[in-house]
Amino acid sequence: MRRKIFKVIGITFVVFLVAVAALALYVYKQSIGKFEVRRLSLPTRVYADYTPLQPGAPLAADDLLEKLDRLGYRSVPALAQPGDYVSGRNQIDLFTRAFTHPTGQVPSQQVHLSFRNSAIESVSAQNAALEPELLTSILGEQLENRRPVKLDQVPQSLQDAVVVTEDARFWHHPGVDPIGILRALGRNVKAGGVAEGGSTLTQQLVKNYYLTPERSLKRKVTEAFMAVILDAKYSKRDILEAYLNDIYLGRNRSISILGVGEAARFYFGKPVSELTVPESALLAGIIKSPNNYSPFVRPDLALQRRGTVLGLMLRSKKIDDAAYQQAMSAPLPRKPFRQRTGLSSIPYYVDRVLQELARDYGYKDVKGRGLQIYTAIDLNAQDAAARTLENGLGALERGNRRLRRAASPLQGAIVSVDVQTGEIRALIGGRNYDINQFDRALNAKRQIGSLVKPFVYLTAFEPSLSGKNITPATLVSDQRFVLKRRFSEDWSPRNYEDTYHGTVTVREALEQSMNSASVRIGLATGIPNVVRTMKTLGITSDIDDNPAMLLGAADISPIEMADAYTTIARIGSRVPLRTIRFVTDDRGRVVAGGEEVKAVQVYPARDAFVLVNIMKGVLDRGTAGVVRSLGYRSVAAGKTGTTNDKRDAWFVGFTPGLLTVVWVGLDDNQALGLSGAQAALPIWTQFMSRALAGHANQTFDVPPGIVFVDIDKDTGKLATPACPKVFREAFLAGTEPTEICHEHYF
């Protein structure tokens, strides 16, 4: 019996040893493999493309100063080296940095700039430019800003500050520090709680690389096991370098700052190699709690924490007393020139960048591939869009008790497009990306309401589709009617607030967004033809072939509406909407983008111009007329959109240079109780006023085949000197009215 017991114990012990060995081998392979992959992976970086500095560019002095601050330029008394600038009244002297771009090398040079009316007035040098600005890096699942550095680039003061603060016995223990664990245990018992952790730098690195944030004995044992393996396999310098490149050091807007390379740029505006002793101590102190010890958030706590680190460095003899005293008296880094809260919306724009990479270029997973992606984002426009949306939605909530009591907060989206190029300049998918990452600009399919009407009238103006000679002067009934249907219920379109207008011109019907008149035009034109027009202009969503779609009963995203309306703004010429200009690989070779984007005339220019000419009237005297009372003076065309139950409020408006879509609604699809003119239009007006500051006013080019004729506004007939309301209208040549108005006499 005793022999059997010993035999069982022996077998159990052998099995245990084999299991431990197998586990050790598995953990070894996993930890070593992942460490190598992560250590050698290069983050994919997303940039705002370089900024040309040229006369007439719409860039105010303050905006340039903030950009210089974000790029890490230094304000100095006199220019001495690249990265310096001197600012004065309406002028800036600048020593630009050289940089490599997919289009070639851009040299460093000294430049004098003068400013006037929110634009650059003069530049002393040709081809001057500022380097691309990093938006984010992608190495894991989260967006992050990261600049990997070699340990030789990290000053000794920073290495020492991190080690004495986070793991004083780093150079001596085998990955796990028993002495440190016992010391932490004693202090925690004495404090009656968790006052100090016992994790080494290697354990922290393991936790960041491989493990979840859960707190359990199993995880701590695994963490310690992996730490010992890494310490045995790699040198201390390798481990410290990996740690310094991976440690979390705060947030820039809504994007994590990882590693000392990026943190040095963010907090001090300089490369990590240039950090001083007090700067090194401050950065090392931030590691413990970046949100609490940030000099930009809590300078008082940051100063105390820096003093603690400097004291540890002094006691460890990493600095002498003179260096300690000098560092203790050094000022904290100043807060950036102006922190734009709107730039926390950048991840919404990056969502579109990643969408294009997968759809157009086949890059479905960009994590750790070392790609460099140069985008068309306008950071000033992105900031203005985010802040305007938040301010506008906040004002609507404050002025509406029902919205304040809604189950979910009021939401919105903005897409702004350069009409000439199709480049997306700004994209906002919601109020706060940190709270809710759902990108409504790309993914929210909402009913478009009256935004469908320009498609209806554009179809009507093309005789080959409508089979009719419909012009802006054509008369149409706006009386209520009932559409009899054999296989479903009868249907009757209703006007806004049940107000009907009798017989009106097509221009008046569209300017005032009359439902009854528009449905009559749509039915006469043919619903399938209207759907065909929408698809031709850029709509990709499914659209039901039923009369209700003539009033916008179609679920379409803001980005699709921007696509289709941009084709209208381009007078029937289509270019694909895009955010990406260039993509280069980890060796700087262009692998995507850079090709010339060719426009395709997908709809007759003369029809599109007639439509745009009417849509200008929407802002001048139609449903969007409030923009003029709000101070917007530029030439623009547009259309309000309101669904019948007021669940969605839209406005799309454009100049020859810039188009912007605004949507406002609730995520739970409850009714807003507000029209497009009430909810979306004020936001559009504020944004466009900011985005177009410094831009010259433009008019829409008139294509061949258009004639202008003076008509009587009420009858649509040729005007006489006796007509009281004369309007100069655009027509397709040969469709202009020939009958003279006889309704008025002297």
C-alpha distance (Angstrom), angle and dihedral (degrees) to the residues before:
residue distance angle dihedral
M1 . . .
R2 3.81 . .
R3 3.82 90.1 .
K4 3.80 90.5 53.3
I5 3.79 91.1 51.0
F6 3.81 92.2 50.9
K7 3.79 89.7 46.1
V8 3.80 92.1 53.2
I9 3.79 90.6 46.4
G10 3.79 90.5 49.4
I11 3.80 93.6 49.1
T12 3.80 90.7 46.5
F13 3.79 90.6 50.7
V14 3.81 92.2 49.7
V15 3.81 91.2 48.1
F16 3.79 88.8 49.5
L17 3.80 92.1 51.3
V18 3.81 91.6 47.6
A19 3.81 90.7 49.1
V20 3.79 91.8 49.1
A21 3.82 90.5 47.7
A22 3.81 91.4 48.4
L23 3.80 90.8 48.0
A24 3.79 90.7 47.5
L25 3.80 91.1 50.8
Y26 3.81 91.5 47.3
V27 3.80 93.3 47.8
Y28 3.81 89.9 45.3
K29 3.79 93.0 53.9
Q30 3.78 93.0 42.8
S31 3.78 96.5 47.2
I32 3.81 96.1 41.6
G33 3.80 93.4 44.8
K34 3.78 95.0 48.1
F35 3.77 92.4 43.3
E36 3.81 91.4 54.5
V37 3.80 93.4 45.6
R38 3.79 93.7 47.2
R39 3.80 94.1 42.4
L40 3.81 92.9 50.5
S41 3.83 96.9 38.8
L42 3.77 116.9 106.4
P43 3.79 118.5 -146.0
T44 3.77 118.6 -118.2
R45 3.80 106.4 -119.9
V46 3.79 126.6 -150.4
Y47 3.81 117.1 -156.4
A48 3.75 140.7 -174.3
D49 3.80 101.2 -123.4
Y50 3.80 121.2 -106.5
T51 3.80 119.6 -72.2
P52 3.82 116.9 -124.4
L53 3.81 113.1 -144.6
Q54 3.77 106.0 -145.8
P55 3.80 138.2 141.0
G56 3.78 113.6 -82.8
A57 3.80 94.7 22.3
P58 3.84 108.8 142.8
L59 3.80 96.8 -118.8
A60 3.81 123.0 126.7
A61 3.80 121.3 -146.8
D62 3.82 92.8 -113.9
D63 3.80 91.2 51.1
L64 3.80 90.8 51.4
L65 3.81 91.7 48.2
E66 3.79 90.8 53.4
K67 3.78 91.2 48.4
L68 3.80 90.4 51.2
D69 3.79 88.4 51.2
R70 3.80 92.1 52.2
L71 3.81 90.2 48.1
G72 3.80 91.3 53.3
Y73 3.82 98.9 -109.7
R74 3.81 116.9 158.8
S75 3.81 127.7 -127.2
V76 3.83 105.8 -132.8
P77 3.83 137.8 167.6
A78 3.82 91.9 -116.6
L79 3.80 135.1 8.5
A80 3.81 112.4 -98.7
Q81 3.80 108.8 149.3
P82 3.81 142.0 6.1
G83 3.80 110.0 -68.0
D84 3.84 95.0 40.4
Y85 3.78 126.4 118.0
V86 3.81 137.9 176.9
S87 3.80 118.0 -156.9
G88 3.78 126.8 -156.9
R89 3.77 139.1 160.7
N90 3.84 106.5 -46.3
Q91 3.79 90.5 -22.4
I92 3.80 140.0 83.8
D93 3.79 130.5 -167.1
L94 3.77 110.3 -151.8
F95 3.80 137.8 -174.7
T96 3.82 102.7 -156.1
R97 3.79 124.1 -152.7
A98 3.78 123.4 -119.3
F99 3.78 114.9 -115.8
T100 3.78 142.1 174.3
H101 3.79 118.1 -118.1
P102 3.82 132.0 177.7
T103 3.81 87.3 -106.9
G104 3.81 93.1 53.9
Q105 3.80 144.2 -82.0
V106 3.80 118.7 -34.1
P107 3.83 112.9 -157.5
S108 3.77 128.6 -137.9
Q109 3.80 114.9 -108.1
Q110 3.78 143.6 162.4
V111 3.79 112.7 -107.0
H112 3.80 134.9 -174.3
L113 3.81 114.5 -154.5
S114 3.79 129.8 -172.8
F115 3.80 124.9 -166.1
R116 3.78 136.7 -151.0
N117 3.80 132.8 170.9
S118 3.82 95.8 -3.9
A119 3.80 92.5 -52.1
I120 3.80 140.1 90.6
E121 3.79 108.0 -93.9
S122 3.81 100.2 -174.8
V123 3.82 140.5 0.0
S124 3.80 123.2 -160.1
A125 3.81 95.7 -149.8
Q126 3.78 134.7 47.7
N127 3.81 124.1 -120.2
A128 3.79 92.7 11.7
A129 3.79 114.6 163.9
L130 3.80 144.1 164.8
E131 3.79 119.1 -123.8
P132 3.83 122.2 -103.0
E133 3.79 113.7 -80.0
L134 3.80 119.2 -127.5
L135 3.81 112.6 -120.4
T136 3.79 99.7 177.2
S137 3.80 145.3 -33.3
I138 3.79 126.5 -129.6
L139 3.79 120.0 -151.4
G140 3.80 101.9 132.3
E141 3.78 135.6 11.6
Q142 3.80 94.9 -63.6
L143 3.80 130.0 68.3
E144 3.77 110.0 -108.4
N145 3.78 143.5 166.1
R146 3.79 111.0 -127.7
R147 3.83 135.6 160.3
P148 3.83 108.9 -172.7
V149 3.81 113.6 -144.4
K150 3.79 135.3 -173.5
L151 3.79 117.2 -114.2
D152 3.80 89.2 -115.9
Q153 3.84 87.7 63.2
V154 3.80 92.0 55.3
P155 3.83 111.7 87.6
Q156 3.79 116.2 -119.4
S157 3.80 89.7 -119.8
L158 3.82 90.7 63.1
Q159 3.81 93.5 44.6
D160 3.80 89.8 51.0
A161 3.80 93.9 44.7
V162 3.81 92.8 52.6
V163 3.80 94.8 45.5
V164 3.83 97.5 47.3
T165 3.80 90.4 46.1
E166 3.80 102.4 41.9
D167 3.82 105.1 24.0
A168 3.81 117.1 3.3
R169 3.83 93.3 -178.6
F170 3.83 93.7 46.7
W171 3.80 94.6 121.2
H172 3.81 93.2 51.1
H173 3.83 111.4 37.7
P174 3.86 125.4 80.2
G175 3.81 96.3 -117.9
V176 3.80 94.0 -69.0
D177 3.79 121.3 62.7
P178 3.84 112.2 -147.4
I179 3.80 90.9 -177.7
G180 3.79 90.6 52.3
I181 3.81 91.5 48.0
L182 3.83 92.1 51.5
R183 3.80 91.3 46.3
A184 3.82 91.9 50.1
L185 3.82 90.8 45.8
G186 3.79 91.6 52.9
R187 3.80 93.3 48.6
N188 3.80 92.2 46.4
V189 3.81 91.5 51.3
K190 3.78 90.4 48.0
A191 3.81 91.4 48.3
G192 3.80 92.9 45.6
G193 3.80 91.6 -127.0
V194 3.78 144.4 34.6
A195 3.80 104.3 -45.3
E196 3.79 98.8 148.7
G197 3.79 136.7 18.7
G198 3.76 124.8 -136.3
S199 3.82 98.7 -149.6
T200 3.78 118.2 127.2
L201 3.80 124.7 -141.7
T202 3.79 88.0 -100.0
Q203 3.80 91.5 53.2
Q204 3.80 90.8 48.8
L205 3.79 88.9 50.9
V206 3.81 91.3 50.2
K207 3.80 90.4 50.4
N208 3.81 91.3 51.2
Y209 3.80 94.2 45.6
Y210 3.76 104.8 40.8
L211 3.77 117.0 4.5
T212 3.78 140.2 71.3
P213 3.84 121.7 -117.3
E214 3.84 91.6 -107.7
R215 3.81 116.4 131.1
S216 3.81 110.4 -135.0
L217 3.79 139.7 128.2
K218 3.81 90.6 -116.2
R219 3.79 91.8 55.8
K220 3.81 93.3 46.6
V221 3.81 91.0 51.4
T222 3.80 91.3 48.9
E223 3.79 89.9 46.8
A224 3.80 92.0 52.2
F225 3.82 92.1 46.0
M226 3.82 92.1 52.1
A227 3.81 92.0 44.6
V228 3.82 91.8 56.2
I229 3.82 90.9 48.7
L230 3.81 92.9 49.7
D231 3.79 91.4 47.0
A232 3.79 90.8 51.7
K233 3.81 93.9 47.4
Y234 3.81 101.8 41.4
S235 3.76 136.6 43.6
K236 3.78 121.2 -105.9
R237 3.80 88.7 -113.6
D238 3.82 91.4 56.0
I239 3.80 91.1 50.3
L240 3.81 94.1 46.1
E241 3.81 91.2 48.5
A242 3.81 91.1 51.0
Y243 3.81 91.0 47.4
L244 3.80 93.8 49.8
N245 3.81 90.2 50.8
D246 3.79 94.7 48.7
I247 3.80 107.2 38.1
Y248 3.81 116.8 116.6
L249 3.81 110.8 -119.0
G250 3.80 106.2 172.2
R251 3.77 139.1 -73.5
N252 3.77 134.0 -67.4
R253 3.78 102.9 -154.1
S254 3.84 102.8 -46.4
I255 3.81 95.5 -27.3
S256 3.80 124.1 96.2
I257 3.81 119.9 -117.2
L258 3.78 109.0 -138.4
G259 3.78 124.4 -175.9
V260 3.77 134.9 11.0
G261 3.83 93.0 -91.1
E262 3.79 93.2 65.9
A263 3.81 93.6 34.5
A264 3.81 91.2 56.5
R265 3.81 89.4 54.8
F266 3.79 93.5 45.5
Y267 3.80 100.0 45.9
F268 3.81 101.5 29.9
G269 3.81 106.5 17.9
K270 3.80 93.7 -126.4
P271 3.82 141.4 93.0
V272 3.79 115.0 -82.7
S273 3.82 89.9 -115.0
E274 3.82 89.6 67.2
L275 3.83 97.3 54.9
T276 3.79 117.0 127.8
V277 3.81 127.4 -143.0
P278 3.84 95.6 -93.6
E279 3.82 90.4 45.3
S280 3.81 90.5 49.7
A281 3.80 91.1 50.0
L282 3.80 91.7 48.9
L283 3.80 92.4 50.1
A284 3.81 92.7 47.6
G285 3.80 89.8 49.3
I286 3.80 92.2 53.3
I287 3.83 91.6 62.6
K288 3.80 93.3 77.4
S289 3.83 93.8 59.2
P290 3.82 116.7 -7.7
N291 3.79 93.9 -173.4
N292 3.81 93.7 52.7
Y293 3.79 100.1 38.1
S294 3.80 100.6 42.1
P295 3.83 109.2 125.9
F296 3.81 88.0 -141.3
V297 3.82 94.0 54.0
R298 3.84 106.0 31.9
P299 3.81 109.3 9.5
D300 3.81 90.7 171.6
L301 3.80 93.2 57.8
A302 3.80 91.3 40.1
L303 3.80 90.3 55.8
Q304 3.81 92.0 49.8
R305 3.78 92.0 47.5
R306 3.80 92.3 48.7
G307 3.80 88.9 52.8
T308 3.80 90.2 52.4
V309 3.81 91.5 52.9
L310 3.79 92.7 46.4
G311 3.80 88.9 51.3
L312 3.81 90.5 53.5
M313 3.80 90.3 49.0
L314 3.80 90.5 50.8
R315 3.82 93.6 48.9
S316 3.80 90.1 47.4
K317 3.82 89.3 50.8
K318 3.79 93.3 -120.5
I319 3.80 89.1 128.2
D320 3.79 132.1 21.3
D321 3.78 126.8 -124.0
A322 3.81 93.9 -95.8
A323 3.81 91.8 54.1
Y324 3.81 89.4 45.5
Q325 3.80 93.4 53.1
Q326 3.80 92.4 45.8
A327 3.81 92.6 48.6
M328 3.80 92.8 47.3
S329 3.81 90.5 57.2
A330 3.81 95.3 46.9
P331 3.82 114.9 112.4
L332 3.78 121.8 -115.8
P333 3.82 117.3 -105.9
R334 3.77 111.7 -84.6
K335 3.74 120.5 -110.0
P336 3.83 112.6 -98.0
F337 3.80 116.4 -85.3
R338 3.78 92.3 -97.9
Q339 3.77 125.5 -16.9
R340 3.76 109.7 -140.5
T341 3.77 108.0 -147.4
G342 3.80 89.7 -164.3
L343 3.79 91.6 69.2
S344 3.81 89.3 72.1
S345 3.82 82.4 80.6
I346 3.81 92.8 69.9
P347 3.85 93.5 103.1
Y348 3.82 88.5 66.7
Y349 3.79 88.6 59.0
V350 3.80 91.4 45.1
D351 3.83 88.1 55.0
R352 3.79 87.8 64.5
V353 3.82 92.1 45.3
L354 3.81 90.8 55.2
Q355 3.80 90.5 44.9
E356 3.82 90.6 55.3
L357 3.81 92.7 45.5
A358 3.79 90.5 56.4
R359 3.81 97.5 39.4
D360 3.80 101.9 39.4
Y361 3.80 105.2 25.2
G362 3.81 105.4 26.3
Y363 3.83 96.5 -117.2
K364 3.79 99.9 136.6
D365 3.82 94.4 159.5
V366 3.81 117.1 33.8
K367 3.81 97.9 166.2
G368 3.79 112.2 131.0
R369 3.82 95.2 -7.9
G370 3.79 96.6 120.3
L371 3.80 94.3 -126.4
Q372 3.80 120.6 160.3
I373 3.82 111.4 -146.2
Y374 3.81 118.5 -167.1
T375 3.79 113.2 -161.1
A376 3.79 138.2 -167.7
I377 3.82 96.0 -126.3
D378 3.79 116.4 141.4
L379 3.80 102.4 -147.1
N380 3.79 92.9 -161.0
A381 3.81 90.1 53.2
Q382 3.83 92.0 44.5
D383 3.79 90.7 52.2
A384 3.80 92.8 45.6
A385 3.81 91.7 48.2
A386 3.81 94.1 51.1
R387 3.78 94.9 46.0
T388 3.81 93.5 43.2
L389 3.80 91.0 50.6
E390 3.80 93.3 49.1
N391 3.80 93.0 45.7
G392 3.79 92.3 45.8
L393 3.80 95.0 48.5
G394 3.79 90.7 44.9
A395 3.80 90.9 52.8
L396 3.81 90.9 50.2
E397 3.81 91.2 51.3
R398 3.79 93.1 47.4
G399 3.79 90.5 51.5
N400 3.80 96.6 46.0
R401 3.79 121.7 59.3
R402 3.81 93.4 -165.3
L403 3.80 92.0 55.4
R404 3.81 90.8 48.8
R405 3.80 88.8 55.0
A406 3.81 95.7 44.2
A407 3.80 117.7 126.6
S408 3.81 91.0 -121.3
P409 3.80 129.5 31.5
L410 3.77 120.4 -98.4
Q411 3.79 110.3 -93.1
G412 3.77 137.5 -164.0
A413 3.77 146.4 174.1
I414 3.80 136.0 -146.6
V415 3.79 129.6 -163.8
S416 3.80 118.3 -177.8
V417 3.82 121.1 -171.4
D418 3.79 135.3 -170.8
V419 3.80 99.0 -124.2
Q420 3.80 95.3 -153.7
T421 3.81 97.0 52.2
G422 3.81 104.8 21.4
E423 3.80 89.5 -125.4
I424 3.79 115.8 149.3
R425 3.80 106.1 -126.0
A426 3.80 98.7 -179.3
L427 3.78 135.1 8.7
I428 3.81 126.4 -178.0
G429 3.79 119.0 -178.9
G430 3.79 100.0 -178.1
R431 3.78 146.7 -24.4
N432 3.79 100.6 -78.7
Y433 3.79 126.6 12.2
D434 3.80 92.2 -168.0
I435 3.81 90.8 61.4
N436 3.80 100.2 35.3
Q437 3.80 124.5 15.3
F438 3.82 95.9 -170.5
D439 3.80 105.4 124.0
R440 3.79 105.1 -143.0
A441 3.80 93.2 -178.8
L442 3.80 89.8 64.1
N443 3.77 106.1 24.2
A444 3.81 110.9 25.9
K445 3.80 109.1 102.2
R446 3.78 105.4 -160.8
Q447 3.79 133.9 166.9
I448 3.80 109.4 -94.1
G449 3.79 99.8 -150.8
S450 3.78 114.2 -173.5
L451 3.81 93.1 1.1
V452 3.80 84.5 88.3
K453 3.81 93.1 66.8
P454 3.82 98.0 81.8
F455 3.82 87.4 57.4
V456 3.80 89.3 52.0
Y457 3.80 94.3 51.2
L458 3.80 94.3 40.6
T459 3.81 88.2 56.8
A460 3.78 90.6 47.6
F461 3.82 92.7 53.2
E462 3.82 92.0 58.0
P463 3.85 107.3 79.3
S464 3.80 92.9 -161.7
L465 3.83 88.9 63.4
S466 3.78 104.1 31.7
G467 3.79 96.9 35.4
K468 3.79 87.2 -142.3
N469 3.79 140.3 94.0
I470 3.81 99.7 -116.8
T471 3.81 117.2 165.1
P472 3.82 136.3 168.5
A473 3.83 87.2 -93.8
T474 3.81 95.8 52.0
L475 3.80 112.2 120.3
V476 3.81 118.5 -127.0
S477 3.79 133.5 177.0
D478 3.79 118.0 -111.1
Q479 3.80 94.2 -172.3
R480 3.78 117.8 125.2
F481 3.79 114.6 -98.2
V482 3.80 139.9 176.0
L483 3.78 121.2 -123.5
K484 3.81 109.3 -144.2
R485 3.81 113.7 -143.9
R486 3.80 126.3 -171.6
F487 3.82 100.7 -151.3
S488 3.79 102.1 30.1
E489 3.77 141.3 31.7
D490 3.77 119.9 -62.7
W491 3.79 112.9 -98.5
S492 3.79 131.5 -149.3
P493 3.83 122.7 -172.3
R494 3.79 113.1 -138.5
N495 3.78 127.5 -152.1
Y496 3.78 124.1 -126.0
E497 3.83 107.5 -75.1
D498 3.85 87.9 -2.9
T499 3.80 92.2 -81.2
Y500 3.82 116.1 148.8
H501 3.79 128.5 -170.1
G502 3.79 110.1 -160.0
T503 3.80 115.3 -135.4
V504 3.81 115.0 0.7
T505 3.79 139.1 164.0
V506 3.79 120.9 -99.7
R507 3.81 88.6 -111.9
E508 3.78 92.4 55.8
A509 3.81 91.8 45.0
L510 3.81 91.8 56.5
E511 3.81 96.7 38.0
Q512 3.80 90.6 53.2
S513 3.84 94.3 35.7
M514 3.80 95.0 -125.9
N515 3.80 109.5 -171.4
S516 3.78 100.0 -161.5
A517 3.81 94.5 49.8
S518 3.81 92.5 44.0
V519 3.81 93.4 51.2
R520 3.82 89.9 50.8
I521 3.81 89.3 53.4
G522 3.80 91.0 46.6
L523 3.78 94.3 49.7
A524 3.81 91.0 47.6
T525 3.78 90.2 49.5
G526 3.81 95.5 45.1
I527 3.81 127.7 -106.9
P528 3.84 93.9 -121.9
N529 3.80 88.9 55.0
V530 3.81 91.6 52.2
V531 3.81 90.6 50.0
R532 3.80 88.9 49.2
T533 3.81 90.5 53.6
M534 3.79 91.6 50.4
K535 3.81 91.3 51.6
T536 3.80 91.2 46.8
L537 3.80 92.0 53.8
G538 3.81 94.7 50.6
I539 3.83 111.8 -80.0
T540 3.81 110.4 138.2
S541 3.82 101.3 172.5
D542 3.79 120.4 102.3
I543 3.80 113.7 -95.4
D544 3.79 122.4 -160.7
D545 3.77 114.0 -125.7
N546 3.80 97.8 -128.2
P547 3.82 135.8 111.5
A548 3.81 93.5 -104.4
M549 3.81 89.4 68.7
L550 3.81 87.1 68.9
L551 3.82 85.8 71.0
G552 3.79 94.5 45.1
A553 3.81 103.1 -88.2
A554 3.79 89.8 154.7
D555 3.81 127.8 107.5
I556 3.81 108.8 -131.2
S557 3.81 133.4 157.4
P558 3.82 124.3 -119.7
I559 3.83 91.2 -114.6
E560 3.81 90.6 57.2
M561 3.79 91.2 49.0
A562 3.80 88.7 50.9
D563 3.80 89.5 51.5
A564 3.80 95.3 50.5
Y565 3.80 96.2 41.2
T566 3.82 90.7 48.3
T567 3.80 87.3 61.1
I568 3.81 88.3 53.5
A569 3.83 90.9 47.6
R570 3.82 88.4 51.0
I571 3.82 88.1 55.7
G572 3.80 94.1 -109.8
S573 3.82 97.2 -40.0
R574 3.81 114.2 123.5
V575 3.79 131.0 -150.4
P576 3.81 123.6 169.6
L577 3.79 114.8 -103.6
R578 3.79 110.3 -115.8
T579 3.77 143.4 170.2
I580 3.82 98.5 -168.9
R581 3.79 124.3 85.1
F582 3.81 101.3 166.9
V583 3.79 139.5 0.1
T584 3.80 120.0 -163.6
D585 3.80 128.9 -175.8
D586 3.81 127.6 -126.3
R587 3.82 89.3 -79.0
G588 3.79 94.8 52.3
R589 3.80 95.8 -105.5
V590 3.81 116.7 143.7
V591 3.80 107.1 -115.0
A592 3.81 100.1 166.1
G593 3.78 139.9 13.5
G594 3.76 125.7 19.0
E595 3.77 93.3 103.9
E596 3.79 120.5 123.2
V597 3.79 111.1 -98.1
K598 3.78 109.3 -134.2
A599 3.78 120.1 -150.2
V600 3.80 119.2 -135.2
Q601 3.80 121.7 -151.8
V602 3.80 98.0 -132.5
Y603 3.82 97.4 166.1
P604 3.81 131.7 32.1
A605 3.80 108.4 -85.8
R606 3.79 93.1 -141.1
D607 3.84 92.2 57.7
A608 3.81 92.0 47.3
F609 3.80 92.2 48.8
V610 3.81 92.0 52.1
L611 3.81 88.4 52.1
V612 3.82 93.7 47.3
N613 3.80 90.4 48.3
I614 3.81 89.2 57.4
M615 3.80 92.4 43.8
K616 3.80 89.1 57.8
G617 3.78 85.2 64.4
V618 3.81 90.6 57.2
L619 3.82 86.7 71.0
D620 3.80 97.1 35.9
R621 3.81 99.1 50.6
G622 3.81 109.4 -16.3
T623 3.79 137.4 82.1
A624 3.83 91.2 -50.9
G625 3.79 95.1 47.5
V626 3.81 91.1 117.3
V627 3.83 88.9 78.8
R628 3.78 89.6 75.9
S629 3.79 92.5 52.6
L630 3.82 87.3 49.7
G631 3.78 89.3 59.6
Y632 3.81 102.5 -101.8
R633 3.81 106.6 142.3
S634 3.82 107.2 165.5
V635 3.79 123.0 109.7
A636 3.80 107.0 -94.4
A637 3.79 142.2 151.7
G638 3.78 128.5 -151.0
K639 3.78 152.2 137.8
T640 3.77 134.6 -122.1
G641 3.79 118.5 -137.4
T642 3.79 126.7 -155.4
T643 3.79 125.8 164.3
N644 3.80 117.5 -135.1
D645 3.79 93.2 -108.4
K646 3.83 92.1 41.8
R647 3.80 93.3 -120.1
D648 3.80 92.5 131.8
A649 3.80 131.2 38.6
W650 3.82 120.5 -166.0
F651 3.74 142.2 173.4
V652 3.78 127.3 -178.2
G653 3.78 116.5 -175.7
F654 3.77 134.2 164.7
T655 3.76 146.6 -179.3
P656 3.82 122.0 -157.6
G657 3.82 86.5 -89.3
L658 3.81 109.1 34.6
L659 3.81 135.4 32.8
T660 3.80 124.6 -169.6
V661 3.80 131.1 -172.4
V662 3.81 120.2 -160.6
W663 3.79 123.6 -171.4
V664 3.82 125.4 -177.7
G665 3.79 126.1 -173.9
L666 3.80 148.2 113.3
D667 3.80 122.8 -82.9
D668 3.80 91.8 -133.6
N669 3.82 89.1 55.9
Q670 3.79 94.2 -120.1
A671 3.79 117.9 152.9
L672 3.81 118.0 -84.0
G673 3.75 95.5 -160.6
L674 3.81 88.4 -142.5
S675 3.79 133.2 105.4
G676 3.78 126.7 -130.6
A677 3.80 89.3 -104.2
Q678 3.81 90.9 53.6
A679 3.81 100.4 42.5
A680 3.82 111.3 21.8
L681 3.80 104.0 26.5
P682 3.84 98.0 65.0
I683 3.81 89.8 51.5
W684 3.81 91.0 49.9
T685 3.79 91.2 48.8
Q686 3.79 94.5 51.6
F687 3.79 93.3 45.6
M688 3.81 96.1 47.0
S689 3.80 91.2 47.6
R690 3.81 89.0 56.9
A691 3.79 97.1 38.5
L692 3.81 93.7 50.9
A693 3.82 96.3 44.7
G694 3.79 106.9 128.9
H695 3.83 92.7 18.1
A696 3.79 120.8 118.1
N697 3.81 117.7 -117.8
Q698 3.82 112.1 -101.8
T699 3.79 135.6 -163.0
F700 3.80 128.0 -147.3
D701 3.81 114.0 -99.4
V702 3.80 114.7 -116.2
P703 3.83 111.6 -127.2
P704 3.83 123.9 -145.0
G705 3.78 116.0 -82.6
I706 3.81 96.8 45.3
V707 3.80 125.3 118.4
F708 3.81 128.5 -175.5
V709 3.78 120.6 -140.4
D710 3.82 132.7 178.1
I711 3.80 109.1 -120.6
D712 3.77 137.0 176.5
K713 3.79 104.3 -100.5
D714 3.82 95.5 -139.4
T715 3.81 102.9 41.3
G716 3.82 100.2 30.3
K717 3.81 89.9 -133.4
L718 3.79 128.4 125.8
A719 3.77 108.5 -71.3
T720 3.77 124.5 -118.8
P721 3.80 127.3 -160.5
A722 3.81 87.0 -98.1
C723 3.82 95.2 60.1
P724 3.83 110.5 106.2
K725 3.83 96.0 -157.7
V726 3.78 110.7 47.6
F727 3.80 120.5 173.7
R728 3.78 128.9 -176.1
E729 3.79 104.2 -132.8
A730 3.80 133.2 -170.6
F731 3.81 120.1 -128.3
L732 3.76 138.6 175.4
A733 3.79 103.7 -100.5
G734 3.79 108.0 -93.0
T735 3.83 95.3 24.4
E736 3.78 98.0 77.0
P737 3.84 115.5 118.2
T738 3.78 118.2 -93.3
E739 3.80 99.6 -174.7
I740 3.80 115.4 96.3
C741 3.79 119.9 -131.7
H742 3.79 112.2 -110.3
E743 3.79 96.7 174.1
H744 3.81 95.9 97.9
Y745 3.79 133.6 53.7
F746 3.79 136.2 -179.2
